[in-house]
């Protein structure tokens, strides 16, 4: 079985997919067998034949250079740019935990390191009508530890502390924080990094700038945060 990590964010559009692409790229370029997985993707465009393109998966695949087929990367793809629970309410095909688990385990049997990305923030509901499935339910079912991606700018202290506090209260292991949209030397952003570390007890593992093509972190240090998953009954 693979070693795994879950990437969550402090909210929507803070750059989880951008950072995840750099993470997978780092592992891949250092010779690790790396793969990507996401339970549900919203806001996707259609091909000429009408099928939906898993945009986040395509981005990570392109940036990282991995050869993993897109078809392995995400079982639920929606057109509307809404939370998956609402997108599926409008489009059909609601998220089922067993399907997510089966897809994840199939990827884990083929690759050494699996990076799973969440949808939105940690409280994002994947399904709400047919079943109540939150991101934290998936994390718990798959036995995953997490990294938190946060915007480096104004408001991040509140967002990071609330996210980390909620996850700890729910017994979700958090390995550290990665800042995105970071500007070295910016007084506020440097202070944000220090305050987030002080108030959460977590380490800011890397600071990613807009346009970065590499994650400023040693590959083996990154790999050390991945943990073996438990075998899931299918």
C-alpha positions as CSV (number, residue, x, y, z in Angstrom):
1,X,0.0,0.0,0.0
2,X,1.0,3.6,-0.6
3,X,2.0,6.3,1.8
4,X,-0.5,9.2,1.8
5,X,-1.2,12.8,2.7
6,X,-4.4,14.9,2.5
7,X,-4.2,18.5,1.5
8,X,-6.9,20.8,2.9
9,X,-7.2,24.5,2.8
10,X,-8.5,27.4,5.0
11,X,-11.1,28.0,2.3
12,X,-11.9,28.1,-1.4
13,X,-9.5,29.6,-4.0
14,X,-6.5,29.9,-1.7
15,X,-4.4,27.8,-4.1
16,X,-4.6,24.2,-2.9
17,X,-4.4,22.8,-6.4
18,X,-1.4,25.0,-7.3
19,X,0.4,23.9,-4.2
20,X,-0.6,20.3,-4.6
21,X,0.9,20.4,-8.1
22,X,4.2,21.5,-6.7
23,X,4.1,18.8,-4.1
24,X,3.5,16.0,-6.5
25,X,6.1,17.5,-8.9
26,X,8.7,17.5,-6.2
27,X,8.1,13.8,-5.4
28,X,8.0,12.8,-9.0
29,X,11.2,14.6,-10.1
30,X,13.1,13.1,-7.2
31,X,12.3,9.6,-8.5
32,X,9.3,8.7,-6.3
33,X,6.2,7.0,-7.8
34,X,3.7,9.8,-7.1
35,X,0.0,10.0,-7.8
36,X,-2.9,12.4,-7.2
37,X,-6.5,11.8,-6.0
38,X,-9.5,14.0,-5.3
39,X,-12.9,12.7,-4.2
40,X,-15.0,15.4,-6.1
41,X,-14.2,18.3,-8.4
42,X,-16.6,21.1,-9.2
43,X,-16.5,23.9,-11.8
44,X,-15.2,21.8,-14.7
45,X,-15.5,22.4,-18.4
46,X,-16.7,20.0,-21.1
47,X,-14.9,18.4,-24.0
48,X,-16.5,18.6,-27.5
49,X,-18.1,15.2,-26.8
50,X,-19.8,16.6,-23.8
51,X,-17.8,14.7,-21.2
52,X,-16.4,16.7,-18.2
53,X,-12.7,17.5,-17.9
54,X,-11.4,17.0,-14.3
55,X,-9.7,20.4,-14.3
56,X,-7.7,20.2,-11.0
57,X,-6.5,16.7,-11.9
58,X,-5.4,17.9,-15.4
59,X,-3.5,20.8,-13.9
60,X,-1.7,18.7,-11.4
61,X,-0.8,16.1,-14.0
62,X,0.5,18.8,-16.4
63,X,2.5,20.6,-13.8
64,X,4.0,17.6,-12.1
65,X,4.7,15.5,-15.2
66,X,3.3,12.3,-13.7
67,X,1.9,9.7,-16.2
68,X,-1.1,8.7,-14.0
69,X,-4.2,8.6,-16.2
70,X,-6.8,11.3,-15.5
71,X,-9.5,8.5,-15.2
72,X,-7.8,7.4,-11.9
73,X,-7.7,10.7,-10.3
74,X,-11.3,11.6,-9.4
75,X,-14.5,9.6,-9.3
76,X,-16.9,12.6,-9.1
77,X,-16.7,15.5,-11.6
78,X,-19.3,18.3,-11.7
79,X,-19.8,21.2,-14.0
80,X,-21.3,23.8,-11.6
81,X,-18.7,25.6,-9.5
82,X,-20.5,24.8,-6.2
83,X,-19.8,22.7,-3.2
84,X,-20.0,19.0,-4.4
85,X,-23.2,18.5,-2.3
86,X,-25.0,21.2,-4.2
87,X,-23.5,20.4,-7.6
88,X,-24.6,16.8,-7.3
89,X,-28.1,18.0,-6.2
90,X,-28.4,19.8,-9.5
91,X,-26.5,17.4,-11.8
92,X,-27.1,14.0,-10.1
93,X,-24.4,11.4,-9.3
94,X,-24.0,12.2,-5.6
95,X,-20.8,11.2,-3.8
96,X,-20.7,7.8,-2.2
97,X,-18.1,6.9,0.3
98,X,-17.5,3.4,-1.0
99,X,-16.8,4.7,-4.5
100,X,-14.3,7.2,-3.1
101,X,-12.6,4.5,-1.1
102,X,-12.4,2.1,-4.0
103,X,-10.8,4.7,-6.2
104,X,-8.3,5.7,-3.6
105,X,-7.3,2.2,-2.8
106,X,-6.9,1.3,-6.5
107,X,-4.5,4.3,-6.8
108,X,-2.7,3.3,-3.6
109,X,-2.0,-0.2,-5.0
110,X,-0.2,1.3,-8.0
111,X,1.8,4.2,-6.7
112,X,4.2,4.8,-3.8
113,X,3.0,8.3,-2.7
114,X,-0.6,9.4,-3.0
115,X,-1.5,13.1,-2.5
116,X,-5.2,13.6,-1.9
117,X,-6.6,17.1,-2.3
118,X,-9.8,18.2,-0.6
119,X,-12.6,20.4,-1.9
120,X,-12.7,23.9,-0.4
121,X,-12.1,24.1,3.3
122,X,-12.2,21.3,5.9
123,X,-16.0,21.8,6.5
124,X,-17.0,21.4,2.8
125,X,-19.8,18.9,2.5
126,X,-19.4,16.3,-0.3
127,X,-22.9,14.9,0.0
128,X,-25.8,16.1,2.1
129,X,-29.1,14.6,0.8
130,X,-28.6,10.9,0.1
131,X,-26.0,10.6,2.9
132,X,-24.1,13.1,5.1
133,X,-20.5,13.0,4.0
134,X,-18.0,15.7,5.0
135,X,-14.4,15.9,4.0
136,X,-13.4,14.9,7.5
137,X,-15.4,11.7,7.1
138,X,-13.3,10.8,4.1
139,X,-10.1,11.7,5.9
140,X,-11.1,9.5,8.8
141,X,-12.2,6.6,6.7
142,X,-8.9,6.6,4.8
143,X,-6.7,7.1,7.9
144,X,-5.0,10.2,6.5
145,X,-2.9,12.9,8.0
146,X,-3.1,16.4,6.7
147,X,-1.3,19.5,5.5
148,X,-3.1,22.9,5.6
149,X,-2.7,25.3,2.7
150,X,-3.3,28.9,3.6
151,X,-3.2,32.3,1.9
152,X,-0.3,34.3,3.4
153,X,-2.2,37.6,3.4
154,X,-4.6,39.5,5.6
155,X,-7.0,37.4,7.6
156,X,-4.9,34.2,7.5
157,X,-4.3,34.1,11.3
158,X,-8.0,33.7,12.0
159,X,-8.4,31.2,9.2
160,X,-5.5,29.1,10.1
161,X,-6.1,29.0,13.8
162,X,-9.8,28.1,13.3
163,X,-9.0,25.4,10.8
164,X,-6.3,23.9,12.9
165,X,-8.4,24.1,16.0
166,X,-11.4,22.4,14.4
167,X,-9.2,19.6,13.0
168,X,-7.6,18.9,16.3
169,X,-10.9,18.9,18.1
170,X,-12.1,16.3,15.6
171,X,-8.9,14.2,16.1
172,X,-7.6,14.8,12.6
173,X,-3.8,14.8,12.5
174,X,-2.2,17.9,11.0
175,X,1.5,17.8,10.0
176,X,2.0,21.4,9.2
177,X,1.1,24.5,7.2
178,X,2.1,25.7,3.7
179,X,1.6,29.4,2.9
180,X,0.6,30.4,-0.6
181,X,0.8,33.8,-2.4
182,X,3.7,34.7,-0.1
183,X,5.8,37.8,-0.6
184,X,9.2,37.5,1.1
185,X,10.0,40.5,3.2
186,X,6.4,41.7,3.5
187,X,6.1,42.7,7.2
188,X,2.5,41.5,7.6
189,X,3.0,38.2,5.9
190,X,6.2,37.4,7.8
191,X,4.3,38.2,11.0
192,X,1.4,36.1,9.8
193,X,3.8,33.1,9.5
194,X,5.2,33.7,13.0
195,X,1.7,34.2,14.6
196,X,0.2,31.1,12.9
197,X,3.1,29.0,14.2
198,X,2.8,30.5,17.7
199,X,-1.0,30.1,18.0
200,X,-1.3,26.6,16.5
201,X,2.0,25.0,17.5
202,X,2.3,23.9,13.9
203,X,5.3,24.7,11.6
204,X,5.0,26.6,8.4
205,X,6.8,24.0,6.2
206,X,7.1,26.1,3.0
207,X,6.1,29.5,1.6
208,X,5.0,29.5,-2.0
209,X,5.2,32.6,-4.1
210,X,3.0,33.4,-7.1
211,X,4.6,31.8,-10.2
212,X,6.8,29.4,-8.3
213,X,7.7,26.3,-10.3
214,X,9.3,24.4,-7.4
215,X,8.4,23.8,-3.8
216,X,11.1,25.2,-1.6
217,X,11.4,22.0,0.5
218,X,13.7,19.0,0.4
219,X,11.9,16.0,-1.3
220,X,12.8,13.6,1.5
221,X,11.6,16.0,4.2
222,X,8.3,16.3,2.2
223,X,8.0,12.5,1.8
224,X,8.5,12.0,5.6
225,X,5.0,13.5,6.2
226,X,3.3,10.8,4.2
227,X,2.1,7.9,6.2
228,X,1.0,4.3,5.2
229,X,-2.7,4.0,4.8
230,X,-4.7,1.2,6.3
231,X,-6.1,-1.5,4.0
232,X,-9.7,-0.6,3.2
233,X,-12.2,-3.4,2.7
234,X,-13.9,-3.2,-0.8
